[in-house]
Amino acid sequence: MAYHESFWVAVAAAAPVIALANTVLVTDVAGVWLNVKSPPRPARYRLLFSGIILLSAINMFDQGLALLLALRSLYTERNAAPPSTETNILGYGLLVVFVTTVASVFLRFQLHSYEKRQEKLIGEEDDSARRRPRAGRPRGPGTLVPGAAAGDTEAEGLAYVG
C-alpha cells in the first residue's frame, strides 16, 4: 500500500491519547483496590483486578509500539508497518479501554457491596458481644447481679448494684 503521511499523523496522535486513557483507568482501578478497608479480598475480585491490570499493561505496550511505528514512518516517509496492522492496534486499544472501564465499574460496585457486607457482619458481631455478659467482666453501678441476699426486695434473686 502506498505511503500516506496523514494516516501516520493520525496514528501518532491517537496512540498517546489511548495510552493516556488507559493510564487514567489503571490509576483509578488501583486507587479503588488499595482503598478497600476490609482485606482480604475474595479471589474472584483479585482475578478481575489482575485481568484489568494485565490487559492494560499489554495495551500500553501496543500503543507505544503504534506510536514508535508511526514516528518511524513519518521520519523515513515509508510505511514501517502495514496500515491495517496499525488500525488493528488502535482498535484493540480502544476495545481494551472500553472493556476494562466496564470491568472496573463492576469491580468498584462489587468491592463497595463487599465492604458494606463486612461492616454489617462486624457490626452484628459487636452487637451480640455487647448483649451477652462475658465471664469475669467487671460490673459497674446500675448492674443487676445474680445471687441477691435473702430478704432483698428485688425480684427473682437479682440485686441492684449501684
N, CA, C and O of each residue as an XYZ file, in Angstrom:
648
protein
N       0.841     -1.177      0.000
C       0.000      0.000      0.000
C       0.889      1.244      0.000
O       1.991      1.236      0.549
N       0.412      2.266     -0.598
C       1.187      3.497     -0.720
C       1.276      4.215      0.620
O       0.418      4.071      1.491
N       2.322      4.973      0.749
C       2.564      5.753      1.968
C       1.606      6.945      2.017
O       1.466      7.685      1.043
N       0.943      7.118      3.183
C       0.058      8.267      3.393
C       0.468      8.953      4.680
O       0.282      8.429      5.778
N       1.025     10.125      4.516
C       1.516     10.850      5.690
C       0.389     11.164      6.672
O       0.586     11.077      7.884
N      -0.783     11.527      6.166
C      -1.891     11.903      7.050
C      -2.342     10.721      7.918
O      -2.753     10.911      9.063
N      -2.264      9.510      7.374
C      -2.615      8.324      8.171
C      -1.655      8.180      9.348
O      -2.080      7.938     10.477
N      -0.372      8.330      9.081
C       0.618      8.153     10.144
C       0.568      9.279     11.171
O       0.871      9.061     12.344
N       0.189     10.475     10.744
C      -0.008     11.580     11.689
C      -1.191     11.252     12.609
O      -1.135     11.497     13.814
N      -2.256     10.699     12.030
C      -3.419     10.318     12.839
C      -3.056      9.219     13.830
O      -3.481      9.264     14.984
N      -2.272      8.230     13.393
C      -1.837      7.161     14.298
C      -0.963      7.736     15.407
O      -1.117      7.374     16.574
N      -0.049      8.627     15.046
C       0.841      9.236     16.036
C       0.059     10.085     17.041
O       0.500     10.251     18.179
N      -1.082     10.618     16.642
C      -1.904     11.402     17.568
C      -2.808     10.505     18.418
O      -3.035     10.788     19.595
N      -3.318      9.436     17.830
C      -4.283      8.584     18.529
C      -3.631      7.689     19.576
O      -4.195      7.493     20.653
N      -2.482      7.156     19.289
C      -1.846      6.205     20.206
C      -1.587      6.801     21.590
O      -1.901      6.142     22.582
N      -1.032      8.009     21.712
C      -0.838      8.563     23.055
C      -2.146      8.869     23.784
O      -2.211      8.775     25.010
N      -3.183      9.233     23.036
C      -4.479      9.512     23.664
C      -5.055      8.220     24.249
O      -5.568      8.221     25.367
N      -4.972      7.137     23.508
C      -5.454      5.846     24.009
C      -4.615      5.411     25.203
O      -5.151      4.905     26.189
N      -3.315      5.603     25.120
C      -2.438      5.239     26.242
C      -2.756      6.076     27.478
O      -2.713      5.562     28.595
N      -3.070      7.339     27.296
C      -3.433      8.204     28.419
C      -4.742      7.741     29.065
O      -4.848      7.684     30.291
N      -5.723      7.416     28.248
C      -6.987      6.896     28.787
C      -6.738      5.617     29.574
O      -7.334      5.399     30.628
N      -5.868      4.788     29.060
C      -5.509      3.541     29.734
C      -4.826      3.824     31.070
O      -5.112      3.156     32.064
N      -3.939      4.794     31.102
C      -3.225      5.152     32.329
C      -4.183      5.686     33.392
O      -4.077      5.327     34.564
N      -5.106      6.534     32.986
C      -6.094      7.065     33.932
C      -6.935      5.930     34.504
O      -7.220      5.903     35.701
N      -7.325      5.006     33.657
C      -8.127      3.868     34.102
C      -7.367      3.011     35.108
O      -7.917      2.644     36.146
N      -6.125      2.693     34.816
C      -5.325      1.863     35.728
C      -5.125      2.577     37.064
O      -5.199      1.949     38.120
N      -4.876      3.865     37.022
C      -4.711      4.630     38.256
C      -5.979      4.594     39.093
O      -5.915      4.433     40.311
N      -7.123      4.741     38.453
C      -8.396      4.712     39.164
C      -8.658      3.339     39.771
O      -9.050      3.236     40.934
N      -8.443      2.295     38.994
C      -8.682      0.934     39.487
C      -7.749      0.618     40.648
O      -8.176      0.029     41.641
N      -6.494      0.999     40.534
C      -5.551      0.742     41.624
C      -5.947      1.514     42.877
O      -5.818      0.997     43.987
N      -6.424      2.734     42.715
C      -6.876      3.510     43.863
C      -8.061      2.864     44.558
O      -8.112      2.809     45.786
N      -9.006      2.380     43.782
C     -10.164      1.687     44.365
C      -9.704      0.427     45.087
O     -10.155      0.141     46.196
N      -8.823     -0.310     44.469
C      -8.341     -1.574     45.043
C      -7.604     -1.342     46.361
O      -7.797     -2.078     47.329
N      -6.774     -0.330     46.387
C      -5.974     -0.072     47.575
C      -6.771      0.572     48.705
O      -6.345      0.524     49.859
N      -7.914      1.170     48.397
C      -8.719      1.820     49.422
C      -9.754      0.903     50.066
O     -10.536      1.350     50.905
N      -9.768     -0.365     49.687
C     -10.692     -1.304     50.321
C     -10.260     -1.467     51.770
O      -9.103     -1.776     52.057
N     -11.209     -1.255     52.683
C     -10.881     -1.241     54.102
C     -10.866     -2.622     54.735
O     -10.332     -2.790     55.832
N     -11.434     -3.598     54.077
C     -11.579     -4.899     54.727
C     -10.925     -6.023     53.927
O     -11.621     -6.888     53.395
N      -9.587     -6.020     53.836
C      -8.952     -7.168     53.194
C      -9.078     -8.370     54.102
O      -9.346     -8.148     55.282
N      -8.921     -9.571     53.709
C      -8.536     -9.979     52.358
C      -9.727     -9.930     51.403
O     -10.873    -10.156     51.792
N      -9.426     -9.633     50.166
C     -10.460     -9.559     49.149
C     -10.702    -10.951     48.577
O      -9.770    -11.749     48.482
N     -11.941    -11.254     48.194
C     -12.223    -12.577     47.611
C     -11.419    -12.815     46.333
O     -11.032    -11.874     45.640
N     -11.179    -14.083     46.040
C     -10.342    -14.460     44.894
C     -10.924    -13.965     43.575
O     -10.173    -13.585     42.677
N     -12.234    -13.965     43.444
C     -12.830    -13.520     42.169
C     -12.532    -12.043     41.908
O     -12.374    -11.644     40.754
N     -12.453    -11.235     42.954
C     -12.126     -9.824     42.792
C     -10.646     -9.654     42.474
O     -10.280     -8.795     41.672
N      -9.799    -10.460     43.091
C      -8.367    -10.393     42.780
C      -8.121    -10.785     41.332
O      -7.281    -10.187     40.659
N      -8.849    -11.787     40.850
C      -8.712    -12.229     39.463
C      -9.146    -11.119     38.498
O      -8.470    -10.867     37.501
N     -10.254    -10.467     38.786
C     -10.735     -9.385     37.931
C      -9.744     -8.220     37.935
O      -9.440     -7.660     36.882
N      -9.243     -7.857     39.111
C      -8.260     -6.779     39.212
C      -7.000     -7.125     38.424
O      -6.475     -6.288     37.690
N      -6.517     -8.352     38.574
C      -5.316     -8.785     37.849
C      -5.538     -8.761     36.341
O      -4.643     -8.375     35.590
N      -6.712     -9.166     35.898
C      -7.030     -9.139     34.474
C      -7.034     -7.730     33.913
O      -6.524     -7.487     32.820
N      -7.614     -6.799     34.667
C      -7.640     -5.405     34.231
C      -6.213     -4.875     34.101
O      -5.872     -4.229     33.110
N      -5.389     -5.148     35.100
C      -4.007     -4.651     35.074
C      -3.227     -5.286     33.923
O      -2.479     -4.597     33.230
N      -3.395     -6.588     33.713
C      -2.672     -7.278     32.631
C      -3.077     -6.738     31.256
O      -2.218     -6.421     30.433
N      -4.389     -6.635     31.010
C      -4.846     -6.104     29.723
C      -4.360     -4.675     29.511
O      -3.981     -4.299     28.402
N      -4.373     -3.895     30.562
C      -3.930     -2.509     30.450
C      -2.431     -2.417     30.171
O      -1.995     -1.552     29.411
N      -1.649     -3.293     30.773
C      -0.209     -3.292     30.522
C       0.088     -3.666     29.066
O       0.940     -3.052     28.424
N      -0.608     -4.659     28.561
C      -0.432     -5.049     27.154
C      -0.847     -3.898     26.244
O      -0.187     -3.617     25.244
N      -1.937     -3.239     26.595
C      -2.412     -2.105     25.796
C      -1.391     -0.971     25.787
O      -1.153     -0.357     24.748
N      -0.797     -0.697     26.926
C       0.230      0.363     26.974
C       1.395      0.026     26.039
O       1.879      0.889     25.307
N       1.835     -1.221     26.068
C       2.921     -1.653     25.187
C       2.517     -1.484     23.720
O       3.287     -0.965     22.911
N       1.307     -1.925     23.389
C       0.845     -1.836     21.997
C       0.741     -0.397     21.515
O       1.093     -0.096     20.375
N       0.258      0.497     22.379
C       0.137      1.901     21.973
C       1.509      2.543     21.814
O       1.707      3.385     20.938
N       2.443      2.149     22.651
C       3.817      2.627     22.477
C       4.410      2.139     21.174
O       5.108      2.887     20.489
N       4.137      0.881     20.821
C       4.606      0.327     19.547
C       3.965      1.060     18.373
O       4.636      1.369     17.388
N       2.670      1.339     18.476
C       1.984      2.064     17.396
C       2.591      3.449     17.210
O       2.791      3.899     16.081
N       2.879      4.117     18.310
C       3.493      5.447     18.218
C       4.892      5.356     17.608
O       5.257      6.170     16.759
N       5.661      4.382     18.037
C       7.008      4.197     17.504
C       6.980      3.954     15.989
O       7.760      4.551     15.246
N       6.088      3.083     15.542
C       5.989      2.793     14.113
C       5.502      4.017     13.329
O       5.953      4.263     12.210
N       4.587      4.774     13.920
C       4.095      5.977     13.245
C       5.208      7.011     13.103
O       5.373      7.613     12.041
N       5.967      7.214     14.172
C       7.065      8.188     14.095
C       8.142      7.742     13.115
O       8.714      8.555     12.390
N       8.407      6.442     13.104
C       9.396      5.920     12.151
C       8.914      6.106     10.716
O       9.691      6.478      9.836
N       7.628      5.846     10.485
C       7.074      6.028      9.143
C       7.132      7.488      8.710
O       7.441      7.794      7.559
N       6.833      8.382      9.644
C       6.903      9.810      9.310
C       8.333     10.249      9.036
O       8.564     11.103      8.180
N       9.288      9.681      9.746
C      10.691     10.050      9.570
C      11.245      9.531      8.244
O      11.919     10.254      7.511
N      10.945      8.252      7.950
C      11.508      7.649      6.733
C      10.647      7.876      5.498
O      11.081      7.597      4.381
N       9.431      8.380      5.689
C       8.465      8.590      4.614
C       8.149      7.304      3.862
O       7.904      7.309      2.656
N       8.161      6.212      4.603
C       7.758      4.894      4.097
C       6.958      4.209      5.188
O       7.118      4.529      6.366
N       6.114      3.289      4.820
C       5.340      2.546      5.811
C       6.271      1.654      6.627
O       6.953      0.796      6.067
N       6.303      1.845      7.921
C       7.108      0.993      8.801
C       6.376     -0.304      9.114
O       6.994     -1.287      9.524
N       5.083     -0.307      8.925
C       4.244     -1.484      9.132
C       3.022     -1.314      8.235
O       2.699     -0.198      7.825
N       2.354     -2.399      7.935
C       1.137     -2.256      7.132
C       0.103     -1.399      7.879
O      -0.087     -1.573      9.082
N      -0.550     -0.497      7.187
C      -1.566      0.335      7.853
C      -2.669     -0.479      8.538
O      -3.215     -0.061      9.559
N      -2.984     -1.628      7.974
C      -4.021     -2.458      8.617
C      -3.570     -2.914     10.013
O      -4.390     -3.020     10.924
N      -2.292     -3.180     10.175
C      -1.770     -3.569     11.480
C      -1.928     -2.424     12.474
O      -2.342     -2.639     13.613
N      -1.602     -1.220     12.047
C      -1.746     -0.055     12.925
C      -3.206      0.184     13.281
O      -3.524      0.512     14.424
N      -4.087      0.024     12.313
C      -5.517      0.186     12.569
C      -5.994     -0.846     13.584
O      -6.786     -0.534     14.473
N      -5.504     -2.080     13.444
C      -5.882     -3.134     14.393
C      -5.354     -2.832     15.795
O      -6.053     -3.062     16.782
N      -4.139     -2.325     15.889
C      -3.567     -1.999     17.206
C      -4.383     -0.898     17.881
O      -4.685     -0.988     19.071
N      -4.741      0.140     17.123
C      -5.532      1.229     17.702
C      -6.940      0.751     18.073
O      -7.467      1.116     19.123
N      -7.538     -0.060     17.213
C      -8.868     -0.611     17.514
C      -8.842     -1.502     18.749
O      -9.737     -1.443     19.592
N      -7.804     -2.329     18.845
C      -7.634     -3.176     20.031
C      -7.486     -2.304     21.277
O      -8.054     -2.605     22.326
N      -6.727     -1.236     21.153
C      -6.523     -0.348     22.299
C      -7.823      0.273     22.783
O      -8.081      0.336     23.985
N      -8.637      0.731     21.842
C      -9.931      1.296     22.226
C     -10.838      0.248     22.853
O     -11.543      0.526     23.823
N     -10.817     -0.946     22.302
C     -11.628     -2.031     22.856
C     -11.175     -2.379     24.269
O     -12.008     -2.592     25.151
N      -9.884     -2.439     24.490
C      -9.365     -2.747     25.826
C      -9.757     -1.657     26.821
O     -10.142     -1.957     27.951
N      -9.661     -0.403     26.408
C     -10.059      0.689     27.306
C     -11.542      0.567     27.649
O     -11.928      0.760     28.802
N     -12.368      0.252     26.666
C     -13.805      0.096     26.930
C     -14.076     -1.079     27.862
O     -14.789     -0.929     28.854
N     -13.519     -2.237     27.555
C     -13.764     -3.441     28.364
C     -13.245     -3.263     29.789
O     -13.926     -3.628     30.748
N     -12.050     -2.709     29.932
C     -11.509     -2.535     31.282
C     -12.259     -1.442     32.048
O     -12.318     -1.484     33.277
N     -12.824     -0.476     31.347
C     -13.661      0.518     32.023
C     -14.913     -0.136     32.588
O     -15.277      0.103     33.739
N     -15.569     -0.955     31.786
C     -16.755     -1.671     32.263
C     -16.388     -2.593     33.425
O     -17.101     -2.654     34.427
N     -15.282     -3.304     33.285
C     -14.837     -4.215     34.353
C     -14.480     -3.448     35.621
O     -14.750     -3.924     36.724
N     -13.880     -2.272     35.483
C     -13.518     -1.504     36.676
C     -14.747     -0.950     37.383
O     -14.775     -0.890     38.612
N     -15.763     -0.544     36.628
C     -17.016     -0.100     37.252
C     -17.654     -1.264     37.992
O     -18.117     -1.107     39.121
N     -17.681     -2.419     37.368
C     -18.217     -3.613     38.018
C     -17.426     -3.932     39.282
O     -18.014     -4.219     40.325
N     -16.099     -3.884     39.197
C     -15.251     -4.160     40.358
C     -15.499     -3.148     41.466
O     -15.558     -3.515     42.640
N     -15.644     -1.890     41.107
C     -15.903     -0.849     42.106
C     -17.188     -1.154     42.874
O     -17.201     -1.100     44.104
N     -18.270     -1.473     42.156
C     -19.536     -1.770     42.827
C     -19.455     -3.044     43.661
O     -20.011     -3.108     44.757
N     -18.765     -4.053     43.146
C     -18.631     -5.298     43.896
C     -17.840     -5.090     45.185
O     -18.220     -5.597     46.240
N     -16.747     -4.349     45.098
C     -15.946     -4.088     46.298
C     -16.713     -3.229     47.296
O     -16.589     -3.420     48.506
N     -17.503     -2.287     46.794
C     -18.303     -1.452     47.692
C     -19.335     -2.301     48.436
O     -19.502     -2.159     49.647
N     -20.022     -3.177     47.716
C     -21.018     -4.022     48.386
C     -20.337     -5.026     49.315
O     -20.888     -5.367     50.361
N     -19.157     -5.499     48.950
C     -18.402     -6.420     49.819
C     -18.030     -5.718     51.119
O     -18.163     -6.299     52.196
N     -17.568     -4.483     51.028
C     -17.227     -3.725     52.241
C     -18.446     -3.508     53.114
O     -18.357     -3.624     54.336
N     -19.587     -3.194     52.507
C     -20.809     -2.985     53.287
C     -21.227     -4.267     53.998
O     -21.647     -4.230     55.155
N     -21.114     -5.405     53.306
C     -21.450     -6.691     53.950
C     -20.515     -6.967     55.114
O     -20.952     -7.436     56.165
N     -19.217     -6.677     54.933
C     -18.248     -6.908     56.007
C     -18.536     -6.001     57.197
O     -18.476     -6.442     58.345
N     -18.848     -4.741     56.929
C     -19.169     -3.815     58.016
C     -20.417     -4.274     58.767
O     -20.481     -4.178     59.993
N     -21.408     -4.772     58.025
C     -22.636     -5.253     58.659
C     -22.343     -6.467     59.527
O     -22.846     -6.565     60.646
N     -21.530     -7.399     59.020
C     -21.180     -8.586     59.811
C     -20.400     -8.208     61.057
O     -20.643     -8.759     62.131
N     -19.478     -7.288     60.933
C     -18.690     -6.852     62.089
C     -19.597     -6.144     63.089
O     -19.449     -6.325     64.298
N     -20.533     -5.342     62.593
C     -21.474     -4.656     63.461
C     -22.363     -5.625     64.214
O     -22.644     -5.428     65.397
N     -22.813     -6.691     63.520
C     -23.645     -7.699     64.188
C     -22.857     -8.449     65.248
O     -23.391     -8.757     66.314
N     -21.591     -8.749     64.970
C     -20.760     -9.423     65.966
C     -20.550     -8.538     67.180
O     -20.585     -9.023     68.311
N     -20.333     -7.243     66.964
C     -20.160     -6.312     68.079
C     -21.425     -6.215     68.917
O     -21.359     -6.184     70.146
N     -22.597     -6.167     68.245
C     -23.863     -6.076     68.974
C     -24.106     -7.318     69.818
O     -24.529     -7.212     70.969
N     -23.842     -8.495     69.255
C     -24.084     -9.723     70.020
C     -23.092     -9.833     71.170
O     -23.437    -10.373     72.221
N     -21.889     -9.345     71.002
C     -20.911     -9.386     72.089
C     -21.309     -8.433     73.207
O     -21.050     -8.712     74.377
N     -21.932     -7.320     72.864
C     -22.365     -6.368     73.886
C     -23.573     -6.870     74.656
O     -23.738     -6.535     75.828
N     -24.435     -7.682     74.008
C     -25.648     -8.153     74.654
C     -25.398     -9.227     75.697
O     -26.106     -9.266     76.704
N     -24.445    -10.077     75.503
C     -24.223    -11.163     76.466
C     -23.032    -10.822     77.356
O     -21.979    -10.427     76.856
N     -23.188    -10.970     78.657
C     -22.070    -10.657     79.551
C     -20.975    -11.691     79.429
O     -21.239    -12.879     79.244
N     -19.767    -11.239     79.533
C     -18.621    -12.139     79.491
C     -18.247    -12.531     80.912
O     -18.467    -11.766     81.851
N     -17.683    -13.723     81.067
C     -17.259    -14.190     82.388
C     -16.139    -13.303     82.896
O     -15.213    -12.965     82.158
N     -16.232    -12.931     84.165
C     -15.185    -12.132     84.758
C     -15.227    -10.672     84.360
O     -14.306     -9.914     84.663
N     -16.285    -10.279     83.688
C     -16.401     -8.892     83.249
C     -16.761     -8.015     84.452
O     -17.688     -8.347     85.192
N     -16.063     -6.928     84.659
C     -16.381     -6.074     85.815
C     -17.765     -5.471     85.672
O     -18.181     -5.071     84.585
N     -18.443     -5.415     86.753
C     -19.794     -4.874     86.752
C     -19.764     -3.497     87.416
O     -19.230     -3.320     88.511
N     -20.337     -2.562     86.738
C     -20.346     -1.206     87.259
C     -21.636     -0.881     87.959
O     -22.506     -1.743     88.086
N     -21.778      0.319     88.409
C     -23.002      0.734     89.091
C     -24.201      0.612     88.157
O     -24.088      0.841     86.953
N     -25.315      0.259     88.708
C     -26.540      0.136     87.936
C     -26.688     -1.202     87.253
O     -27.482     -1.318     86.319
N     -25.951     -2.226     87.682
C     -25.994     -3.533     87.058
C     -26.737     -4.501     87.964
O     -26.560     -4.481     89.182
N     -27.565     -5.345     87.370
C     -28.226     -6.399     88.131
C     -27.301     -7.599     88.192
O     -26.817     -8.058     87.157
N     -27.047     -8.110     89.378
C     -26.172     -9.264     89.527
C     -26.940    -10.382     90.198
O     -27.769    -10.121     91.070
N     -26.682    -11.642     89.805
C     -27.383    -12.770     90.437
C     -26.879    -12.995     91.858
O     -25.790    -12.558     92.230
N     -27.706    -13.693     92.641
C     -27.297    -14.092     93.982
C     -27.599    -13.054     95.035
O     -26.785    -12.809     95.926
N     -28.759    -12.445     94.940
C     -29.120    -11.450     95.945
C     -29.358    -12.133     97.289
O     -29.780    -13.288     97.353
N     -29.092    -11.429     98.305
C     -29.279    -11.965     99.653
C     -30.756    -12.174     99.929
O     -31.603    -11.470     99.380
N     -31.060    -13.131    100.771
C     -32.449    -13.419    101.124
C     -33.042    -12.204    101.804
O     -32.384    -11.535    102.600
N     -34.261    -11.934    101.487
C     -34.941    -10.814    102.099
C     -34.825     -9.540    101.292
O     -35.414     -8.521    101.654
N     -34.065     -9.583    100.190
C     -33.994     -8.392     99.344
C     -35.343     -8.177     98.676
O     -36.086     -9.125     98.420
N     -35.633     -6.966     98.411
C     -36.901     -6.643     97.776
C     -36.840     -6.814     96.265
O     -37.871     -6.726     95.598
N     -35.658     -7.056     95.711
C     -35.525     -7.232     94.266
C     -36.127     -8.567     93.858
O     -36.028     -9.541     94.603
N     -36.738     -8.625     92.706
C     -37.405     -9.829     92.219
C     -36.406    -10.837     91.682
O     -35.356    -10.468     91.156
N     -36.743    -12.107     91.818
C     -36.047    -13.250     91.227
C     -34.576    -13.330     91.598
O     -33.770    -13.762     90.774
N     -34.206    -12.941     92.771
C     -32.854    -13.131     93.257
C     -31.816    -12.261     92.592
O     -30.631    -12.591     92.617
N     -32.228    -11.161     91.999
C     -31.268    -10.240     91.400
C     -31.110     -9.023     92.296
O     -32.094     -8.478     92.795
N     -29.924     -8.618     92.490
C     -29.673     -7.439     93.315
C     -29.181     -6.313     92.430
O     -28.472     -6.544     91.450
N     -29.548     -5.127     92.768
C     -29.138     -3.945     92.034
C     -27.904     -3.362     92.684
O     -27.931     -2.979     93.854
N     -26.807     -3.293     91.919
C     -25.579     -2.726     92.442
C     -25.549     -1.278     92.010
O     -25.603     -0.977     90.817
N     -25.467     -0.415     92.938
C     -25.458      0.947     92.483
C     -25.455      1.897     93.574
O     -25.447      3.105     93.341
